[in-house]
Amino acid sequence: MASTGLDGGRSRSARVVVLGGGFGGVYTALALERLAAKKGARVEVSLVNRENYMVFQPMLAEVVAGDVGILDTVSPLRQMLPRTQLYVREIEAVDVERRVVVLGAGMTPRRHELEYDHLVVALGNVTDFRDIPGLPEHAMGFKTLADAVRIRNHVINVLEQASVVRDAEVRRSMLTFVVAGGGFSGTEVAAALNDCVRAALGDYRSLRVEELRVVLVHSGKQVLERELTPALARYATKTLGEQGIELVLGERLVAASPQSAVLGDGRRIATRTLISTVPSSPNPIVERMGLASARGRLECDGTTAVKGCEGVWAVGDCAQIPMRDGSSSPPTAQHAIRQAKVLAANVVASESGGHGRKSFAFTGLGKLGALGHRRAVAELPGGVTVEGQLAWLMWRCIYWAKLPGASRKAKVAVSWLSDLALPAHPVPLNLGGGRGARQAHYEPGEVVFEEGEVGDSLFMILSGTVEVSKRVGGETRQIGMLGAGEYFGEMALLGSSSRSASTRAATALDLLVLPGSDFAALTESMSEFRGQFERIAGARAEADAARESSSGQGRRPLR
Ligand SMILES: Cc1cc2nc3c(=O)[nH]c(=O)nc-3n(C[C@H](O)[C@H](O)[C@H](O)COP(=O)(O)OP(=O)(O)OC[C@H]3O[C@@H](n4cnc5c(N)ncnc54)[C@H](O)[C@@H]3O)c2cc1C
């Protein structure tokens, strides 16, 4: 690398690479562009992000509710940052020794390396479901635009399905929507979902409001108790309850399956919709950088420089930046934006010998949280609190004013105004595409499929045990147990018939589920593969027939 040091002395502009296109990264690049234009700072800025847009996360819940259009909450980065080189790529690694960032190949055949003089890490954090069984397979996160669209599509599809289901138990589970996490994002998505499904009921004559359940599970005694004053947290909890949201407080989600959300006290809530905003974890790229961190956030000094690594800076949710009172700057958009300005000024200052570096001194402008039904809570500087409709109006005015760009503001204003007269209708944006193989988790005792149901998938057991049973002469008999490495569900697929036995998780069970269409493609193109399944299915069918004729108990089951 041709760099001659960080404090100037190089003949070319300093290469600043910003990782992440959220509030922290975008506002850093924006501030650097301004410093270059107004003060002649010699910086060449590149920004890497997965998408070519920035999402205005505070309004994501409005996308779920259908109060704003899907693209109203996003700002195109090429328009916002005309002088920044944008790389829309996956960041795969950072090598702080060699001062390079490794980008994924994208549509090209090779990975790409970006050299830097200054690195700005603004990768936010991630919702990490790995430590809770069934969450990676069955819960939806709520952090990105894709999450918000997925939730809205799923909820509308569930309403469609439920409207024609007669079985009361299945219908009840379909009309139960569970959200885990009672912080700002969990509370806001639960409130938006509640508003959305209640408003949608007008379009589904067969569904009754008494059948709906929106459940918010939170480990604390009140929602938003960590974020707001005790009085506001109490108000928020009461308001959500009054809107028909069922609050399960002092409890945690400990597992999930396709059919249920399992709580710490053993309770199972039958549901087909689980949204979880917890737990939050460090971004894996940040973790792998091996730099000083505190609870997964990069440890910075007050200038936003990462401790112990010259030339590396951090901002936003992935950074631990001290505030004047010694506490750590909270992970909010308003703090990320102010940190970005300080960071940009300090990068430029360090290029001219390090004089005039600034320290982060922002203390916050207050907190706002929407509660649905045109209610909100607001905590303003000086201890002033506002609640109810006035707070909701403030919420809308303040976030509208903060939306980046005049066109975004115009679009959101039109959406809100038209929503007053023309409410949103439950129309999903299904983009099609095959489901492909996926994993599924079942808790002990849960049914995988019942005898007589349509057979649409093959199941391979990754871990755990499956009990197989069959109705013989009016009674249900266990006819076998299957374990890791075995599979089931092939007979109905090979014979295009319904399930000939029932299967249930005997222990916690992890499965690989291959859709019937993929199974058909494999068996049609690979005769050996088909032959293998046919041989085993034949043997299983014979065992079944023998069992039925003797009414005895066989060793290998039918599926
Ligand atoms: C639903 C919701 C509501 C919120 N409401 C508010 C609110 O009302 N007020 C408030 O102040 N704050 C709010 N916040 C918090 C606020 O949005 C965050 O504090 C802020 O977005 C942090 O900005 P950031 O730049 O650090 O991270 P992020 O905004 O998360 O940006 C990180 C970026 O890095 C990209 N990225 C990550 N890994 C990679 C990779 N490997 N390769 C390429 N790109 C990558 C991501 O795609 C993303 O664009 C809310 C957050 C959520 C989720």
The ligand as an SDF file (V2000), in Angstrom:
LIG
                    3D

 53 58  0  0  0  0  0  0  0  0999 V2000
  -37.5910   -1.5060   13.7680 C   0  0  0  0  0  0  0  0  0  0  0  0
  -36.6380   -0.4820   14.2970 C   0  0  0  0  0  0  0  0  0  0  0  0
  -37.1000    0.7540   14.7300 C   0  0  0  0  0  0  0  0  0  0  0  0
  -36.2240    1.7180   15.2070 C   0  0  0  0  0  0  0  0  0  0  0  0
  -36.7160    2.9190   15.6240 N   0  0  0  0  0  0  0  0  0  0  0  0
  -35.8680    3.8810   16.0330 C   0  0  0  0  0  0  0  0  0  0  0  0
  -36.3520    5.1600   16.4160 C   0  0  0  0  0  0  0  0  0  0  0  0
  -37.5520    5.3980   16.4040 O   0  0  0  0  0  0  0  0  0  0  0  0
  -35.4410    6.1160   16.7870 N   0  0  0  0  0  0  0  0  0  0  0  0
  -34.1000    5.8660   16.8020 C   0  0  0  0  0  0  0  0  0  0  0  0
  -33.3100    6.7730   17.1140 O   0  0  0  0  0  0  0  0  0  0  0  0
  -33.6200    4.6530   16.4880 N   0  0  0  0  0  0  0  0  0  0  0  0
  -34.4630    3.6560   16.0970 C   0  0  0  0  0  0  0  0  0  0  0  0
  -33.9840    2.4240   15.7660 N   0  0  0  0  0  0  0  0  0  0  0  0
  -32.5500    2.1430   15.9150 C   0  0  0  0  0  0  0  0  0  0  0  0
  -31.7880    2.6760   14.7330 C   0  0  0  0  0  0  0  0  0  0  0  0
  -32.4290    2.3260   13.5400 O   0  0  0  0  0  0  0  0  0  0  0  0
  -30.3740    2.1650   14.7840 C   0  0  0  0  0  0  0  0  0  0  0  0
  -29.7800    2.6310   15.9810 O   0  0  0  0  0  0  0  0  0  0  0  0
  -29.5790    2.6730   13.5980 C   0  0  0  0  0  0  0  0  0  0  0  0
  -30.1330    2.1810   12.4120 O   0  0  0  0  0  0  0  0  0  0  0  0
  -28.1190    2.2220   13.7180 C   0  0  0  0  0  0  0  0  0  0  0  0
  -27.4590    2.5730   12.5570 O   0  0  0  0  0  0  0  0  0  0  0  0
  -26.1610    1.7740   12.1240 P   0  0  0  0  0  0  0  0  0  0  0  0
  -25.6350    2.5020   10.9170 O   0  0  0  0  0  0  0  0  0  0  0  0
  -25.2640    1.5720   13.2540 O   0  0  0  0  0  0  0  0  0  0  0  0
  -26.6670    0.3160   11.7300 O   0  0  0  0  0  0  0  0  0  0  0  0
  -27.7180   -0.1660   10.6600 P   0  0  0  0  0  0  0  0  0  0  0  0
  -28.7350    0.8650   10.3900 O   0  0  0  0  0  0  0  0  0  0  0  0
  -28.1540   -1.5070   11.1240 O   0  0  0  0  0  0  0  0  0  0  0  0
  -26.8560   -0.3320    9.3160 O   0  0  0  0  0  0  0  0  0  0  0  0
  -25.9300   -1.3500    9.1170 C   0  0  0  0  0  0  0  0  0  0  0  0
  -25.7930   -1.5560    7.6090 C   0  0  0  0  0  0  0  0  0  0  0  0
  -24.7180   -2.4550    7.3780 O   0  0  0  0  0  0  0  0  0  0  0  0
  -25.1100   -3.3800    6.3770 C   0  0  0  0  0  0  0  0  0  0  0  0
  -24.3450   -4.6090    6.5700 N   0  0  0  0  0  0  0  0  0  0  0  0
  -24.2350   -5.3400    7.7070 C   0  0  0  0  0  0  0  0  0  0  0  0
  -23.4280   -6.4020    7.4930 N   0  0  0  0  0  0  0  0  0  0  0  0
  -23.0330   -6.3410    6.1810 C   0  0  0  0  0  0  0  0  0  0  0  0
  -22.2050   -7.1570    5.3620 C   0  0  0  0  0  0  0  0  0  0  0  0
  -21.5980   -8.2430    5.8450 N   0  0  0  0  0  0  0  0  0  0  0  0
  -22.0370   -6.7960    4.0760 N   0  0  0  0  0  0  0  0  0  0  0  0
  -22.6400   -5.6750    3.5800 C   0  0  0  0  0  0  0  0  0  0  0  0
  -23.4260   -4.8580    4.3150 N   0  0  0  0  0  0  0  0  0  0  0  0
  -23.6160   -5.1920    5.5980 C   0  0  0  0  0  0  0  0  0  0  0  0
  -26.6000   -3.5810    6.6070 C   0  0  0  0  0  0  0  0  0  0  0  0
  -27.2160   -4.0550    5.4310 O   0  0  0  0  0  0  0  0  0  0  0  0
  -27.0460   -2.1590    6.9740 C   0  0  0  0  0  0  0  0  0  0  0  0
  -27.3900   -1.4250    5.8270 O   0  0  0  0  0  0  0  0  0  0  0  0
  -34.8420    1.4320   15.2760 C   0  0  0  0  0  0  0  0  0  0  0  0
  -34.3660    0.1920   14.8570 C   0  0  0  0  0  0  0  0  0  0  0  0
  -35.2510   -0.7610   14.3620 C   0  0  0  0  0  0  0  0  0  0  0  0
  -34.7220   -2.0980   13.9030 C   0  0  0  0  0  0  0  0  0  0  0  0
  1  2  1  0
  2  3  1  0
  2 52  2  0
  3  4  2  0
  4  5  1  0
  4 50  1  0
  5  6  2  0
  6  7  1  0
  6 13  1  0
  7  8  2  0
  7  9  1  0
  9 10  1  0
 10 11  2  0
 10 12  1  0
 12 13  2  0
 13 14  1  0
 14 15  1  0
 14 50  1  0
 15 16  1  0
 16 17  1  0
 16 18  1  0
 18 19  1  0
 18 20  1  0
 20 21  1  0
 20 22  1  0
 22 23  1  0
 23 24  1  0
 24 25  2  0
 24 26  1  0
 24 27  1  0
 27 28  1  0
 28 29  2  0
 28 30  1  0
 28 31  1  0
 31 32  1  0
 32 33  1  0
 33 34  1  0
 33 48  1  0
 34 35  1  0
 35 36  1  0
 35 46  1  0
 36 37  1  0
 36 45  1  0
 37 38  2  0
 38 39  1  0
 39 40  1  0
 39 45  2  0
 40 41  1  0
 40 42  2  0
 42 43  1  0
 43 44  2  0
 44 45  1  0
 46 47  1  0
 46 48  1  0
 48 49  1  0
 50 51  2  0
 51 52  1  0
 52 53  1  0
M  END
$$$$
